[in-house]
Amino acid sequence: MDYILDICPKCMDKLYEREKTLDDNGREYNDPVSEAFCPNCGHRLIMACGGAKKPDSTVYDTAYKIFISYTADGQEEEAIDIVMKLGRCSRDAALEKLNTEHCLLCEGNLLETYLCIRELAEVNCFLVYETEPEFPYDIPLFTFFCPTCGGIPVMKEEILENSPFEVEVGIFCEKCNKWVKTYITSRKDIDNTVYHLRVCLKGIESNVKMELLEKLEAYEDWKIKKEVTEERIAVDGLASNISDILTDLKSNDISYEIEPPYPYEIPVYKKLWTEEDVELLKAMNPGLNVTAEELNDLN
């Protein structure tokens, strides 16, 4: 790491370029906790971010834009609160942002963008973000002090005993043996495995094929990598980003191959009967007296 920027975890009002020093073994000192102190409150500085780019005035003053997309169901209230806070907007405006794909959340200089990204990084299970231009530094997620002992917590995931498909995620103080900050989320939403999905389009009804291709076209390229031809579909993506595609495939009884095996439940759409479906069903079953409305009520 060529350059390290530190910050005071209490004041959070300025980024300080760390002076390059060597440890006892002659290696560059890049500990999460700096040897310097905040000039305002006297607290030890901690590593905020770091990278190869020299932090000059251009880097500090560049206007960075942060775009977000809401990716997970069931945590809308948490997402609304974060968007209201970081976007400095009303609840109605936050809802509109969450319902808009790749929506501008906020804009700011290096410090403001860093503070925003750090909060978003804690909830990346249901808010996906990217910056324009690209944020020039890596941001570690261990830059928190334990409020009890003052130590540096670690990232931790723990499967819930009563819910095997959910995990408790957050930062954990090993010295105090307790969570510093935590939230509950789906294992699928924090799964960083890239799944390779392949679908053969031969023999699929044209209307089903067209609907599937239209849905694939709507996916943003930065979410998944896709290759579509007349004969097949190839999609590479994270579990949370391909789940809707798998639901479409399973709901339409379309065979597919996926590596590694997809370990999560794939929901299936309930079939809605049309009048044409019912007429075909009656033709295959003489004497059957039923309507589309009655069949749909059975779903």
Beta strands, then each sheet from edge to edge (+ up, - down):
strand 1: 3-7
strand 2: 15-17
strand 3: 33-37
strand 4: 44-51
strand 5: 64-70
strand 6: 103-108
strand 7: 127-132
strand 8: 154-160
strand 9: 163-173
strand 10: 178-186
strand 11: 195-200
strand 12: 225-228
strand 13: 232-237
strand 14: 257-259
sheet 1: 2+ 1- 4+ 3-
sheet 2: 6+ 5- 7+
sheet 3: 8+ 9- 10+
sheet 4: 12+ 13- 11+ 14-
end
